[in-house]
């Protein structure tokens, strides 16, 4: 049984130290509420200051080290949201996963860049899978716009993922899409979905919150509003196989036929 908390937080644009302090406080609140898995949103240290994002990349090493210490001290898993990480080829929007021993066990670079917010001008796209394991269960973690590409999620579900994490800065004007697509990803892949969105505003956008924890039937276990808050839910990943046995969609796929198109 996993007790999951989504930290739905506001972000001060370009202010890593303030945002880190806010996140630490909320992680501690989530732990107090009994969480053993805590999820943070997309680009929570900086927000969408993409035109100057590279100058903030040096600050992220300290953020990761702080998250590792917290995870070890509190014996929790951190789906640490995404951070702007500089590599040889440019800056990546990178999801970080830290286990309860305080070890960075997985990074995933956002594969699908959102042109509507000019990500393709400032960020590089990832090319690796999103798989990792929590307590022996195969899971996967994605970033925001990835949600609109169901074949990417399906590939991970076929690969064994029973739980899909999404971290986002999803704007309020498309928040209906957010909820519908998340429910669809849960139902069509017969898996749990945990989605952590930010709230608040920057100079160009208002973000929609409505973080969600959804079971494999598409039932909402927890849902956020438009303000800062922490969502909590317990999930039993053994339920996934029960549902997949009830409606065996993975067995009934017609792969040879699909490959003709």
Order of alpha helices (4+ residues) and beta strands (2+ residues): beta-alpha-beta-alpha-beta-beta-beta-alpha-beta-beta-alpha-beta-alpha-beta-beta-beta-beta-beta-beta-alpha-alpha
